[in-house]
Amino acid sequence: MAELMDMGRGLLEQPEAMQGQDEGNVTPEEQAQYDEIVNTGRLIVYDKGFSNNFLKQLNDSKDKPDVWASNTVAVAKRINDQLQPQGYILFSAATEELFPMLGDFASQAGIYDPTPEETERALNLAMGKAIKLFNIDPNSPEIQQDFAAIQQADQSGALRGMEQPAQGLLGKGGMA
């Protein structure tokens, strides 16, 4: 467990560009805010107290996708309270970076290796919970672009790796 948390602290590399947006549509300020959200999220996820609680909840739960979704939104809420970012940027970072980060962490800890169906259910739950909590308009152009990007990734098979350990965040070369 300590090894996973140490590894997470070393992963404060530059996050990918906002995936739901065309490169020309993302301002440097939006990208900087997205990067700050993701890096703050990493610090929260790999915090010993948070990570221990998350893994215990997963281990004890019969509804692991809901635990995964709820914890993704809990991280987003802590980030929102701390940074007060623009809602659509937080939503993008939560669905594109924080959600798979938590899934990878659980897989690496040997607690939860979700099926593709569980991954899809957890992502849908997380998006629904975030939309409610942050009062996000799901019909806004930014959110519609994010949904389209997620659907395209799902159709192309890019989401299939999220349910396997060591894919996603840990597969980006962050592990020595």
C-alpha positions as CSV (number, residue, x, y, z in Angstrom):
1,M,0.0,0.0,0.0
2,A,2.8,2.5,0.9
3,E,4.4,1.7,-2.4
4,L,1.2,2.7,-4.3
5,M,1.0,6.0,-2.4
6,D,4.7,6.8,-3.0
7,M,4.2,6.0,-6.7
8,G,1.2,8.3,-6.8
9,R,3.1,11.2,-5.4
10,G,5.7,10.8,-8.2
11,L,3.1,11.0,-10.9
12,L,2.6,14.8,-10.9
13,E,3.5,15.0,-14.5
14,Q,1.7,17.1,-17.0
15,P,-1.8,15.7,-17.6
16,E,-3.1,15.1,-21.1
17,A,-4.8,18.0,-22.9
18,M,-8.5,18.3,-22.0
19,Q,-9.7,15.4,-24.0
20,G,-13.3,16.5,-24.6
21,Q,-12.2,19.7,-26.3
22,D,-10.5,20.4,-29.6
23,E,-7.0,21.6,-29.0
24,G,-7.8,25.0,-30.6
25,N,-10.8,25.5,-28.3
26,V,-8.8,25.1,-25.0
27,T,-7.2,28.3,-23.8
28,P,-3.9,28.2,-21.9
29,E,-5.8,29.3,-18.7
30,E,-8.3,26.4,-19.1
31,Q,-5.5,23.9,-19.7
32,A,-3.6,25.3,-16.6
33,Q,-6.7,24.9,-14.5
34,Y,-7.3,21.3,-15.8
35,D,-3.7,20.5,-15.0
36,E,-4.0,21.9,-11.5
37,I,-7.2,19.9,-10.9
38,V,-5.6,16.7,-12.0
39,N,-2.5,17.2,-9.9
40,T,-4.5,18.2,-6.9
41,G,-6.7,15.1,-7.5
42,R,-3.5,12.9,-7.5
43,L,-2.5,14.3,-4.1
44,I,-5.9,13.5,-2.7
45,V,-6.2,10.0,-4.2
46,Y,-2.7,9.0,-3.0
47,D,-3.2,10.6,0.5
48,K,-2.9,7.7,3.0
49,G,-6.2,8.6,4.8
50,F,-8.2,8.9,1.6
51,S,-6.7,5.9,-0.2
52,N,-7.1,3.6,2.9
53,N,-10.8,4.6,3.3
54,F,-11.5,4.2,-0.5
55,L,-9.9,0.7,-0.5
56,K,-11.8,-0.3,2.7
57,Q,-15.1,0.9,1.2
58,L,-14.5,-1.1,-2.0
59,N,-13.5,-4.2,0.0
60,D,-16.6,-4.0,2.2
61,S,-19.1,-3.1,-0.5
62,K,-21.4,-5.3,-2.6
63,D,-21.8,-2.3,-5.0
64,K,-18.3,-1.5,-6.0
65,P,-19.2,0.6,-9.1
66,D,-21.1,2.9,-6.8
67,V,-18.2,3.2,-4.3
68,W,-15.9,4.0,-7.3
69,A,-18.3,6.6,-8.6
70,S,-19.0,8.2,-5.2
71,N,-15.3,8.5,-4.4
72,T,-14.6,10.0,-7.8
73,V,-17.2,12.7,-7.0
74,A,-15.8,13.0,-3.5
75,V,-12.4,13.9,-4.9
76,A,-14.0,16.3,-7.3
77,K,-15.9,18.0,-4.4
78,R,-12.7,18.4,-2.4
79,I,-11.0,19.9,-5.5
80,N,-14.0,22.2,-6.1
81,D,-13.9,23.4,-2.4
82,Q,-10.2,24.0,-2.6
83,L,-9.7,25.5,-6.1
84,Q,-13.2,26.6,-7.2
85,P,-12.5,25.8,-10.8
86,Q,-14.9,26.3,-13.7
87,G,-17.5,23.5,-13.6
88,Y,-17.0,22.0,-17.0
89,I,-13.2,21.9,-16.5
90,L,-13.7,20.0,-13.2
91,F,-16.2,17.7,-14.9
92,S,-13.7,16.9,-17.7
93,A,-10.9,16.3,-15.4
94,A,-13.0,14.1,-13.1
95,T,-14.3,11.9,-15.9
96,E,-11.1,11.8,-18.0
97,E,-8.4,11.6,-15.4
98,L,-9.6,11.1,-11.8
99,F,-12.1,8.3,-12.5
100,P,-9.5,6.1,-14.2
101,M,-6.9,7.1,-11.6
102,L,-9.1,5.6,-8.8
103,G,-9.9,2.5,-10.9
104,D,-6.2,1.9,-11.5
105,F,-5.4,2.4,-7.9
106,A,-8.0,-0.1,-6.8
107,S,-6.7,-2.6,-9.4
108,Q,-3.1,-2.2,-8.4
109,A,-4.1,-2.7,-4.7
110,G,-5.7,-6.0,-5.8
111,I,-9.1,-4.9,-4.4
112,Y,-11.2,-4.5,-7.5
113,D,-10.8,-5.4,-11.2
114,P,-14.0,-4.3,-12.7
115,T,-15.6,-5.8,-15.8
116,P,-16.3,-3.5,-18.8
117,E,-19.9,-3.3,-17.7
118,E,-19.0,-2.3,-14.2
119,T,-16.6,0.3,-15.5
120,E,-19.4,1.7,-17.7
121,R,-21.9,1.7,-14.9
122,A,-19.4,3.4,-12.5
123,L,-18.6,6.1,-15.0
124,N,-22.3,6.7,-15.7
125,L,-23.0,6.9,-11.9
126,A,-20.0,9.3,-11.4
127,M,-21.2,11.6,-14.2
128,G,-24.8,11.6,-12.8
129,K,-23.6,12.3,-9.3
130,A,-21.3,15.1,-10.5
131,I,-24.0,16.7,-12.6
132,K,-26.4,16.7,-9.6
133,L,-23.8,17.8,-7.0
134,F,-22.3,20.6,-9.1
135,N,-25.6,21.6,-10.7
136,I,-24.1,21.2,-14.2
137,D,-26.2,21.7,-17.3
138,P,-25.7,18.4,-19.2
139,N,-26.8,20.2,-22.3
140,S,-24.0,22.8,-22.2
141,P,-21.7,22.6,-25.3
142,E,-18.7,21.8,-23.1
143,I,-20.4,18.8,-21.4
144,Q,-21.8,17.6,-24.7
145,Q,-18.3,17.6,-26.2
146,D,-17.1,15.6,-23.2
147,F,-19.9,13.1,-23.6
148,A,-19.2,12.8,-27.3
149,A,-15.5,12.2,-26.5
150,I,-16.3,9.5,-24.0
151,Q,-18.8,7.8,-26.4
152,Q,-16.2,7.9,-29.1
153,A,-13.5,6.4,-26.8
154,D,-16.0,3.7,-25.8
155,Q,-16.8,2.9,-29.4
156,S,-13.2,2.8,-30.5
157,G,-12.3,0.5,-27.6
158,A,-10.2,3.0,-25.7
159,L,-12.1,2.6,-22.5
160,R,-11.7,-1.2,-22.5
161,G,-8.3,-0.9,-20.8
162,M,-9.7,0.9,-17.8
163,E,-11.0,-2.2,-16.3
164,Q,-7.6,-4.0,-16.3
165,P,-4.9,-3.4,-13.8
166,A,-1.8,-1.3,-14.7
167,Q,-3.6,0.4,-17.6
168,G,-4.4,4.1,-17.8
169,L,-2.5,6.2,-15.3
170,L,0.0,3.5,-14.3
171,G,0.6,2.5,-18.0
172,K,1.7,6.0,-18.9
173,G,5.2,5.4,-17.9
174,G,4.9,6.7,-14.4
175,M,6.2,3.5,-12.8
176,A,9.9,2.8,-12.6
